[in-house]
């Protein structure tokens, strides 16, 4: 199945480290909320949200990337999900205030 948009949300959890980890910073909750919105708007055929392992943007996490545009977001919180959903996933306008110009290093 070919989706119009694919959303990869980091849910990686680092063990035994004091470095930031998207999984402990709401990664799973972000996935769940995006999936709720996709289902509520009946867009399961067009948009897919899924969890992924590390996106190498840990310092700016929680992070996610939207394809096919390859738009990276960092510091995403639950209160940002609806804005990303409406503005970017539905209306094709990236949310500039959360956008990363490149994935950050570990």
Phi and psi restraints in degrees (value plus and minus 20) as a CYANA .aco file:
   2 UNK   PHI    -120.2   -80.2
   2 UNK   PSI     100.6   140.6
   3 UNK   PHI    -112.5   -72.5
   3 UNK   PSI     129.1   169.1
   4 UNK   PHI     -90.1   -50.1
   4 UNK   PSI     -57.0   -17.0
   5 UNK   PHI    -157.7  -117.7
   5 UNK   PSI     122.6   162.6
   6 UNK   PHI    -146.8  -106.8
   6 UNK   PSI     110.7   150.7
   7 UNK   PHI    -136.5   -96.5
   7 UNK   PSI      99.3   139.3
   8 UNK   PHI    -129.1   -89.1
   8 UNK   PSI      99.0   139.0
   9 UNK   PHI    -133.8   -93.8
   9 UNK   PSI     103.8   143.8
  10 UNK   PHI     -89.2   -49.2
  10 UNK   PSI     109.2   149.2
  11 UNK   PHI    -145.3  -105.3
  11 UNK   PSI      -2.1    37.9
  12 UNK   PHI     -81.8   -41.8
  12 UNK   PSI     118.2   158.2
  13 UNK   PHI    -142.4  -102.4
  13 UNK   PSI      98.8   138.8
  14 UNK   PHI    -100.1   -60.1
  14 UNK   PSI     117.9   157.9
  15 UNK   PHI    -117.6   -77.6
  15 UNK   PSI     122.0   162.0
  16 UNK   PHI      32.9    72.9
  16 UNK   PSI      30.1    70.1
  17 UNK   PHI    -168.6  -128.6
  17 UNK   PSI     137.4   177.4
  18 UNK   PHI    -119.8   -79.8
  18 UNK   PSI     -16.1    23.9
  19 UNK   PHI     -93.4   -53.4
  19 UNK   PSI     132.0   172.0
  20 UNK   PHI     -80.4   -40.4
  20 UNK   PSI     125.2   165.2
  21 UNK   PHI    -156.9  -116.9
  21 UNK   PSI     104.0   144.0
  22 UNK   PHI     -78.5   -38.5
  22 UNK   PSI     -57.1   -17.1
  23 UNK   PHI     -83.3   -43.3
  23 UNK   PSI     -56.5   -16.5
  24 UNK   PHI    -106.0   -66.0
  24 UNK   PSI     -27.8    12.2
  25 UNK   PHI    -125.3   -85.3
  25 UNK   PSI      15.8    55.8
  26 UNK   PHI      69.2   109.2
  26 UNK   PSI      -7.6    32.4
  27 UNK   PHI     -72.1   -32.1
  27 UNK   PSI     -69.2   -29.2
  28 UNK   PHI     -83.8   -43.8
  28 UNK   PSI     -59.5   -19.5
  29 UNK   PHI     -85.6   -45.6
  29 UNK   PSI     -56.3   -16.3
  30 UNK   PHI     -83.8   -43.8
  30 UNK   PSI     -64.8   -24.8
  31 UNK   PHI     -77.9   -37.9
  31 UNK   PSI     -68.7   -28.7
  32 UNK   PHI     -80.5   -40.5
  32 UNK   PSI     -62.7   -22.7
  33 UNK   PHI     -88.4   -48.4
  33 UNK   PSI     -61.6   -21.6
  34 UNK   PHI     -81.0   -41.0
  34 UNK   PSI     -63.1   -23.1
  35 UNK   PHI     -82.9   -42.9
  35 UNK   PSI     -58.6   -18.6
  36 UNK   PHI     -80.0   -40.0
  36 UNK   PSI     -66.6   -26.6
  37 UNK   PHI     -85.7   -45.7
  37 UNK   PSI     -61.6   -21.6
  38 UNK   PHI     -80.2   -40.2
  38 UNK   PSI     -66.0   -26.0
  39 UNK   PHI     -86.8   -46.8
  39 UNK   PSI     -63.5   -23.5
  40 UNK   PHI     -81.6   -41.6
  40 UNK   PSI     -51.9   -11.9
  41 UNK   PHI    -115.4   -75.4
  41 UNK   PSI     -12.9    27.1
  42 UNK   PHI      34.9    74.9
  42 UNK   PSI      26.5    66.5
  43 UNK   PHI    -132.5   -92.5
  43 UNK   PSI       1.6    41.6
  44 UNK   PHI     -80.4   -40.4
  44 UNK   PSI     -46.1    -6.1
  45 UNK   PHI     -99.4   -59.4
  45 UNK   PSI     -48.1    -8.1
  46 UNK   PHI    -115.9   -75.9
  46 UNK   PSI     -53.0   -13.0
  47 UNK   PHI    -149.3  -109.3
  47 UNK   PSI     116.7   156.7
  48 UNK   PHI    -145.7  -105.7
  48 UNK   PSI     108.9   148.9
  49 UNK   PHI    -131.2   -91.2
  49 UNK   PSI     111.9   151.9
  50 UNK   PHI    -168.1  -128.1
  50 UNK   PSI     133.9   173.9
  51 UNK   PHI    -101.4   -61.4
  51 UNK   PSI     135.1   175.1
  52 UNK   PHI    -163.1  -123.1
  52 UNK   PSI     145.3   185.3
  53 UNK   PHI     -94.9   -54.9
  53 UNK   PSI    -188.8  -148.8
  54 UNK   PHI     -73.6   -33.6
  54 UNK   PSI     113.0   153.0
  55 UNK   PHI    -120.8   -80.8
  55 UNK   PSI     -12.9    27.1
  56 UNK   PHI      41.1    81.1
  56 UNK   PSI      13.0    53.0
  57 UNK   PHI    -148.1  -108.1
  57 UNK   PSI      16.5    56.5
  58 UNK   PHI     -76.1   -36.1
  58 UNK   PSI     -63.0   -23.0
  59 UNK   PHI     -86.8   -46.8
  59 UNK   PSI     -38.4     1.6
  60 UNK   PHI    -134.1   -94.1
  60 UNK   PSI      -1.2    38.8
  61 UNK   PHI     -98.0   -58.0
  61 UNK   PSI     153.1   193.1
  62 UNK   PHI     -80.9   -40.9
  62 UNK   PSI     119.9   159.9
  63 UNK   PHI    -139.7   -99.7
  63 UNK   PSI     136.7   176.7
  64 UNK   PHI    -174.9  -134.9
  64 UNK   PSI     142.5   182.5
  65 UNK   PHI    -156.3  -116.3
  65 UNK   PSI     121.8   161.8
  66 UNK   PHI    -132.6   -92.6
  66 UNK   PSI     105.4   145.4
  67 UNK   PHI    -133.2   -93.2
  67 UNK   PSI     129.8   169.8
  68 UNK   PHI    -108.9   -68.9
  68 UNK   PSI     -23.6    16.4
  69 UNK   PHI     -93.6   -53.6
  69 UNK   PSI     -39.0     1.0
  70 UNK   PHI      39.3    79.3
  70 UNK   PSI      26.5    66.5
  71 UNK   PHI    -112.3   -72.3
  71 UNK   PSI     103.5   143.5
  72 UNK   PHI    -119.5   -79.5
  72 UNK   PSI     119.3   159.3
  73 UNK   PHI    -144.0  -104.0
  73 UNK   PSI     126.0   166.0
  74 UNK   PHI    -155.1  -115.1
  74 UNK   PSI     137.4   177.4
  75 UNK   PHI      45.9    85.9
  75 UNK   PSI       7.6    47.6
  76 UNK   PHI     -94.3   -54.3
  76 UNK   PSI     109.8   149.8
  77 UNK   PHI    -136.0   -96.0
  77 UNK   PSI     145.6   185.6
  78 UNK   PHI     -75.9   -35.9
  78 UNK   PSI     -56.7   -16.7
  79 UNK   PHI     -89.7   -49.7
  79 UNK   PSI     -30.7     9.3
  80 UNK   PHI    -111.0   -71.0
  80 UNK   PSI     -34.7     5.3
  81 UNK   PHI     -81.0   -41.0
  81 UNK   PSI     -66.8   -26.8
  82 UNK   PHI     -83.6   -43.6
  82 UNK   PSI     -57.2   -17.2
  83 UNK   PHI     -85.7   -45.7
  83 UNK   PSI     -64.7   -24.7
  84 UNK   PHI     -83.0   -43.0
  84 UNK   PSI     -62.5   -22.5
  85 UNK   PHI     -80.4   -40.4
  85 UNK   PSI     -74.9   -34.9
  86 UNK   PHI     -87.6   -47.6
  86 UNK   PSI     -70.0   -30.0
  87 UNK   PHI     -93.9   -53.9
  87 UNK   PSI     -65.4   -25.4
  88 UNK   PHI    -115.2   -75.2
  88 UNK   PSI     -75.1   -35.1
  89 UNK   PHI     -87.5   -47.5
  89 UNK   PSI     -57.2   -17.2
  90 UNK   PHI    -110.8   -70.8
  90 UNK   PSI     -64.5   -24.5
  91 UNK   PHI    -126.3   -86.3
  91 UNK   PSI     -12.3    27.7
  92 UNK   PHI      38.8    78.8
  92 UNK   PSI      11.1    51.1
  93 UNK   PHI    -140.9  -100.9
  93 UNK   PSI      87.1   127.1
  94 UNK   PHI     -76.4   -36.4
  94 UNK   PSI     129.9   169.9
  95 UNK   PHI    -107.3   -67.3
  95 UNK   PSI      78.9   118.9
  96 UNK   PHI     -82.6   -42.6
  96 UNK   PSI     -53.4   -13.4
  97 UNK   PHI     -86.8   -46.8
  97 UNK   PSI     -39.4     0.6
  98 UNK   PHI    -128.5   -88.5
  98 UNK   PSI     -24.8    15.2
  99 UNK   PHI     -92.5   -52.5
  99 UNK   PSI     117.7   157.7
 100 UNK   PHI    -119.8   -79.8
 100 UNK   PSI     119.5   159.5
 101 UNK   PHI    -101.0   -61.0
 101 UNK   PSI     -37.8     2.2
 102 UNK   PHI    -182.5  -142.5
 102 UNK   PSI     134.2   174.2
 103 UNK   PHI     -88.4   -48.4
 103 UNK   PSI     112.5   152.5
 104 UNK   PHI     -93.1   -53.1
 104 UNK   PSI     138.0   178.0
 105 UNK   PHI    -100.1   -60.1
 105 UNK   PSI     141.3   181.3
